[in-house]
Amino acid sequence: RLLESSWQRVLNSMGSGSTNPQILMGDIIGSDEAQQLKQGDDVYTALYCFNQAKLAYYFEDYNLAATMTNRCRDMVPKYFSNFMALLFVWIDALISLANACKDRTNTKCIKHAKKCIRIIQVASDRGPVAFENKLH
């Protein structure tokens, strides 16, 4: 069950498994299950929101992506490993930068992106030599 949202994201990214590839539903995750996952507060919800955020970012729906990252931001440290948490921070920074580019007066997004970048820089400085390659 842990991999369902990731698998659905892959299918949607490939253009199969869903009539609306930007929304994390389709062959693997039905609409009822998606609704339950959005309301939860556990590892499944965190993964669902994280994968929905990535999918929304891929399809340039930055508002949905920001909504999903905001929804699971507090859950990430509880449920994700350090590597996955940094991957979340990376996606979160990309979403904030995309929203800042849409509205250059949005200083909140710019500040948040800078905060995310600082977190990644600190982790990189403290991490092993191959840290940056692993993050990619």
Secondary structure, 3 states (H helix, E strand, C coil): CCCHHHHHHHHHHCCCCCCCCCCCCCCCCCHHHHHHHHHCCCHHHHHHHHHHHHHHHHCCCHHHHHHHHHHHCCCHHHHCCHHHHHHHHHHHHHHHHHHHHHCCCCHHHHHHHHHHHHHHHHHHHHCCCCHHHHHC
